Amino acid sequence: MLNLIGIIVTSYLIGSIPFALIVGKIFKKIDIRNYGSGNLGSTNAFRVLGIPLGILVQILDISKGLFAVLVVTRLFYPDLPFENYTPFEDITVLKIISGLSAVIGHTYSVFVNFKGGKGINTALGMLISLAPVEVGISVGFFIITLLSSGYVSLGSIVASFLFPVIMFIRENIFKVDIYGYNTLIFFSIGISILLIYNHR
């Protein structure tokens, strides 16, 4: 149990680092919360700080999700915090918990009065570390849909829908052994439904 608490707290604190605020203070000497939408995400960073610094913020926010999943879980592994009698793989469950904790930290940062960004980039970092191939293909379809339709929301819906479909096809039709599939397929379906609902 202590390991699980350690993963949650550590990942939350990493996710809570307000990179948009830090980058704005260092390079522009401004508090980004006082400009644009006031949001601490990369969208407002692009708008207020410009493209180069916006890209920097985006990369840093994505890295929070990556670091939480790939590094934090390893710090507390292999001593798993629970007995597992389900078809869900322990380490994959822990990676998801770690990634979600980072996303919550980004959205409700303890360092800035529990405010933050929307968590999209940190969530993207988490998904890249969990299912890089599926994310890459989904992003490809997002770009194709965006270029052909001109609608970001439609591209997001298409990519969200295809994410679990691609995972299912790779595992069951192409017989690719996806580590943690039993856990990831349910998680990817949940994420897909949530993202599509948010774009309704």
N, C-alpha and C positions, 0 to 999 in steps of 0.2 A: 504493500500500500504506500509506503514512503517513496518508493521508486516512482509510482504513478503520480503522486503529488509533486515530486521533484520535476518530472517531465512537464506537467501542466504549468507549474509556476515558472519554470525556466523558459519554456516556449512562450508563455504569455508575456513575460518581461522583454524577451527578444522582439516579439511582435509589437510591443508598446513603444519601441524606439521611434520617435517622430522624425523620420529622415527629411520630410518636406520642410519641417520647421528648422531643423539643423542646417540643411543646405541653404535655405533662405537667409538664415542669420549669418552664416559664414561668407557666402558669396555676394549677397545683395544687401546685407545689413538691415533686413526687414523681417517682420513677423508675418508670415504668409496668412495667418489667421485673420489679419486685418484687411486682406485684399481678395478680390474675386468672390468666390463662394464661401471663403473662410475654411474650406475643407482641407484636411491634411493629406490628401491623396495626390496621385500623380496628375490627375486631370487638372486640378487647380494649379499644380506646380508648373505644368506646361503653359497655362494661361498667364500666370503671374511672373514666373521666373524665366520663361523662354524655353525653346526646344532643347538645347544642350543640357541645361540643368534639370529640365523635366525628364529627360531620358535617364539622367543620373538617379533621380528620385525613384523612377520606375524600376530601375535595375536593383536599387537598394531595397525597395519594398518587396520585390520578387525574391530577393536573396533571403529575406526573413523567413518566408515559407520553406524555402529550400533548406536553410540551416536548421530550422526546427525539426524537419523530418529526417534529414540525413545525418545530422550531428548530435542533436540533443538526445534522440532515442538511443544512439550508440553509447552515450555517456552513462546511461542507466541500464543498458542491456549487457549481459544476458539474464540478469536476475529479474525475471518477469514478475509483475506485481499481483498476478491472480492465477488461480487454477482455471484451466480452460477445458470445458467439456462440450464445446460447440464446434461447428465446421469452420469458424472464423479463425484465421491465423493470428497468433498472439502479436508478433512483431508488426504486422500490418495494421492491426487495431491500434497499437501504440503509436504508430506513425500518423495515423489519421487523427488520433487524440492530440498529438503534439502539433500537427499542422493546424487543426481547428483552434487550438489554444493561441497560436500565433496570430491567426486571423482575428480572433476576439480581441487580442491585445492591440492589434492595429486599429480596430474599430473603436475600442473603448480603452484608450491608453491611460494607464495609471499616472503617467508623467505629465499629462495635459488635461487634468480634471475629467478623465474618462471620456474624452472626445477623440476623434481621429478621422481616418479616411473610411472609404466604403469597404475596404478589404479585398478588392478584386485582384490586385497584383500579388498580395501575400497568398491569397487562395490559389492563384495561378502557379506560384512557386511551389506550393504544396502539391498540386496536381502534376506538375512537371516531374517532381521527384518520385511520385507514386506511379504514374503511368505516362512516361515521356512520349512513347510512340503514339498513343491515343490522342494526347494533347497536340502533338505535331500535325497529325492528320486532320484533327478537328479545326485547328488554326488554319490549315490550308483551305478547308471548305468555307471557313469564315471569310477569308480573303476573297475567294472566288465569288461567294454570294454578295459580299460588299461591293466588289467591282462591277458585278453584273446588275445589281439592283440599286445600289447607292444607299442602302439602308443598313446602318450598323446594327439596329435591333434585330432585323431579319437574319443577318449573319450570325448574331449571337444565339438566336433560337435554333438555327440550323446546326451550328457547332455543338450546342448543348444537347440537342436530340441525338446527334451522331456519336457523341462521346461514349456512352455505354454500348451502343450498337456496334461500334468498331471493336470495342473490347470483347464483346460476345462473339463476333465473327472471328477474330484472331484466335481466341481460345478454342472454340467449338468447331469451326470449319477449317481453318488453316492449321489447327492443332499446335498452336504456339503455347508453350507452357508458361503462362503468366503467373509469376510468384504472387501469392496472396489473392488469387482470382476470386475465391469464394467470398472474401470480404470486399474486395474492390468493386465487384459487379453490383452489389447492393448499394455501396457507397456512391458509385458513379450514377446509378439510377436516381438516387435521392438528390444528388447535386444537380442532375439534369432537370428534374422536376422543379426544383427550387429556382434555378436560373430561368427556365421557361416561364414560370409563374411570375417572376419579377419583371419580365419583359412583356407581360400581357397587355 
